[in-house]
Amino acid sequence: MPVKLFLQLRLLNPALPVTCLPPMKLGPSISSSANLSRIFPFKLKYRCFLPNDQFGIRRFSSRPFRSRTEFSRGGGGGERGEVRTAKSLIEDEAELSDWVSELKSDSLRGGGESDGERGGRARARVRDRGRDLNSTKRRRRESSDSEVFEDSSRRAPARSFSRNSRISSRFDAGNDDRRGGGGGGGDFSSRRKSSRFQEGKLGMSSSIGRRGGRDMESGYDRNRGGTDSRRRFGFVDKKDDDDGEDRKENKFGIVDLLSEEESDIDEEEDENVLQKENAKSSSFGLDKQVNEKGPAKSSVGKSESYLSDARFDQFLVSPLSLKGIKDVGYEKMTVVQEATLPVILKGKDVLAKAKTGTGKTVAFLLPSIEVVVNSPPTGRDQKRPPILVLVICPTRELACQAAAEANTLLKYHPSIGVQVVIGGTRLALEQKRMQANPCQILVATPGRLKDHMENTAGFATRLMGVKALVLDEADQLLDMGFRKDIERIIAAVPKERQTLLFSATVPEEVRQMYLVAPLEKQFSLLYTLLKEHIADDVEYKVIVFCTTAMVTRMVAELLGESNMNVREIHSRKSQSYRTKVSDEFRKSKGLILVTSDVSARGVDYPDVTLVMQVGLPADNKQYIHRLGRTGRKGKEGEGILLLAPWEEFFLSSIKALPITKASEPSVDPDTKRKVERALSKVEMKTKEAAYQAWLGYYNSNKTVGRDKYKLVELANEFSRSMGLDNPPAISKLILGKMGLRNIPGLRSR
Ligand SMILES: Nc1ncnc2c1ncn2[C@@H]1O[C@H](COP(=O)(O)OP(=O)(O)OP(=O)(O)O)[C@@H](O)[C@H]1O
């Protein structure tokens, strides 16, 4: 196994000299395979959960979380709470290493070094940080060329689930945290956030290259001309959204790039992304948290727990970057930033896995900016300067967010430009924009980047300047769905580069529950659970994840008709609409966002109090990432997974996580009637589309889709749950494509 590891690291950075790090002492349950897993985390072997009292105390204090008794934990907990023996969650390590081996192939590059040439250049051993990462003393071998970092601050306790009272109080603490305006991390975060998101402050214009001289003091003119303040920070789009709402100014500023055809392109690419996600095998394993060892931090119960004691100015960061960081309000570094910054600044490769919402974006952006700072300046007249840093993100939302963050950090670097290329915009517009505002940092989604590689003049040459390649949400990018695109991209950038892989794990601050109920009850249950949550927390901020875009639309309409304050985001909405809603949700409280998986990864919404997942998540990783939208920045959060009885098999893929079963809350007759009334108001075409999408989604699920007869029965149960006893007809063509022709129970047209 270690041999495999070296191979993979070498491939990630074949240019670097051979260095070995001494292996750290691992807990007895860690085997050498853990090393491989650290490079490609989805290959991890599950070992066991260790009980940890400190976490227990932190999490569960005395005040009852809620008085509701109906939503208490039911059976099943004890079994799940036991310390388990080692069990593999990964089934295709061999496949992954094959893929990595293929990456070596010169054919991908159309020439280059031979294996022999590569051999012996980079070799690294993974150093396990089996200890508290907040510690300032790190046993790091300075000569290493690749490092693997895992935020080991999460230690999942073994659970016997006999601690209702402790659970209760934990959520009080959470609520207090969220409500307490006075001090503490929550306050810090909201202060910082609010300053960040004040009008214009975050404004990432579409043309992020900011070469035009900028007033350093007032400092926000991000366009060359910088005349129209609205265009400085965003713009009003010409075109109305498909739902008729006016587009307003938005700070992410990609809106004005959208063409008249945006919706189509948007749908195409995002559906693509989703299909890729959905097509993924659910056999991929859970992340590293199961391997974590080491002492717990006593401060972890506070919402500053994600922060370390280190300050940015303790490291060799340029003064202008430090100034930018100060302006954003970052004082201390987060744990993952502290652990990775010095290593990346030394030019080493890094794979970092840390909890969601703990500042990974800054962790890779800041040193990436330093890569540009430390490179020879690009001549002002150079139309197509080399791209020095290439950041790849799996979704548009994430790409926009990373570019916005980069832009914020670059406030005092007027000569460094950032651009974002994503789907949902016309390629030609992006081409023009890139020409008009050359950049050294490019943030991209894989599909669109590949488009530019193939269709944008001079782009391939520009990519040959890449010194640092960042894969954000690396596990997803290295996964099957994106693999081909990533291979092409890796083949298009120099071998002599730094590679930074960042990926996420679940924060321990999130309490996870699951609830099993038949489809016919699910909408009433969803409504009841949301109502209870809203009653509990006036500052509620909820994300409801649904299986597909069309089911998302249906659920959003349903909740809207039930007088809940709801917004929706999914791939059938235009990018401008998505950005606008995303912005609104980021800043709001008292709002429910119903969304498909386009919001699952990396999107940073502060203070989300509850994440509900309705129906089968695409796989365990997606489940984790969705859940990671709450419990960010050390705050607490709640997660509820709502499954039908025949979806319970999914739980086996997340059994390494401390998830507990909740019993079904009772739904009073009034609520039932209310939900039925709301359902009857949902547009018929929305229900029809939801039915078809539902069928398609579960049809492509390996387990549910296996028995087509059963699948159709279940789909019709879903139809009835929407109030349609007669299932909507589906075109013969689509049924044929789904392999569902002539299955009894389906209506065709
Ligand atoms: N040093 C810091 N101090 C305070 N806040 C920070 C610091 N670094 C980053 N943040 C903020 O923390 C929040 C979470 O950061 P970010 O979105 O990068 O997390 P993440 O780890 O990438 O999450 P995910 O895994 O979900 O993508 C953001 O609002 C970011 O601005």
The ligand as an SDF file (V2000), in Angstrom:
LIG
                    3D

 31 33  0  0  0  0  0  0  0  0999 V2000
   -9.3430   32.8050    9.5590 N   0  0  0  0  0  0  0  0  0  0  0  0
  -10.6450   32.9700    9.5210 C   0  0  0  0  0  0  0  0  0  0  0  0
  -11.2910   33.5870   10.5250 N   0  0  0  0  0  0  0  0  0  0  0  0
  -12.6250   33.7460   10.4990 C   0  0  0  0  0  0  0  0  0  0  0  0
  -13.4260   33.3150    9.5230 N   0  0  0  0  0  0  0  0  0  0  0  0
  -12.8490   32.6720    8.5010 C   0  0  0  0  0  0  0  0  0  0  0  0
  -11.4390   32.4720    8.4310 C   0  0  0  0  0  0  0  0  0  0  0  0
  -11.1630   31.8180    7.2970 N   0  0  0  0  0  0  0  0  0  0  0  0
  -12.3260   31.6100    6.6640 C   0  0  0  0  0  0  0  0  0  0  0  0
  -13.3480   32.1240    7.3760 N   0  0  0  0  0  0  0  0  0  0  0  0
  -14.7810   32.0950    7.0440 C   0  0  0  0  0  0  0  0  0  0  0  0
  -15.2730   30.8010    7.4100 O   0  0  0  0  0  0  0  0  0  0  0  0
  -16.3930   30.4690    6.6130 C   0  0  0  0  0  0  0  0  0  0  0  0
  -16.2510   29.0680    6.0820 C   0  0  0  0  0  0  0  0  0  0  0  0
  -15.1740   29.0260    5.1840 O   0  0  0  0  0  0  0  0  0  0  0  0
  -15.1920   28.0930    3.8900 P   0  0  0  0  0  0  0  0  0  0  0  0
  -16.4610   28.2610    3.1350 O   0  0  0  0  0  0  0  0  0  0  0  0
  -13.9160   28.3030    3.2040 O   0  0  0  0  0  0  0  0  0  0  0  0
  -15.2350   26.6790    4.5930 O   0  0  0  0  0  0  0  0  0  0  0  0
  -14.9120   25.2650    3.9580 P   0  0  0  0  0  0  0  0  0  0  0  0
  -14.0820   24.5780    4.9510 O   0  0  0  0  0  0  0  0  0  0  0  0
  -14.3930   25.4290    2.5770 O   0  0  0  0  0  0  0  0  0  0  0  0
  -16.3480   24.6110    3.9110 O   0  0  0  0  0  0  0  0  0  0  0  0
  -16.8780   23.4440    2.9220 P   0  0  0  0  0  0  0  0  0  0  0  0
  -16.1470   22.2110    3.2650 O   0  0  0  0  0  0  0  0  0  0  0  0
  -18.3160   23.3530    3.2350 O   0  0  0  0  0  0  0  0  0  0  0  0
  -16.5890   23.9080    1.5510 O   0  0  0  0  0  0  0  0  0  0  0  0
  -16.4460   31.5190    5.5110 C   0  0  0  0  0  0  0  0  0  0  0  0
  -17.4630   32.4070    5.8320 O   0  0  0  0  0  0  0  0  0  0  0  0
  -15.1040   32.1980    5.5770 C   0  0  0  0  0  0  0  0  0  0  0  0
  -15.1830   33.5220    5.1470 O   0  0  0  0  0  0  0  0  0  0  0  0
  1  2  1  0
  2  3  1  0
  2  7  2  0
  3  4  2  0
  4  5  1  0
  5  6  2  0
  6  7  1  0
  6 10  1  0
  7  8  1  0
  8  9  2  0
  9 10  1  0
 10 11  1  0
 11 12  1  0
 11 30  1  0
 12 13  1  0
 13 14  1  0
 13 28  1  0
 14 15  1  0
 15 16  1  0
 16 17  2  0
 16 18  1  0
 16 19  1  0
 19 20  1  0
 20 21  2  0
 20 22  1  0
 20 23  1  0
 23 24  1  0
 24 25  2  0
 24 26  1  0
 24 27  1  0
 28 29  1  0
 28 30  1  0
 30 31  1  0
M  END
$$$$
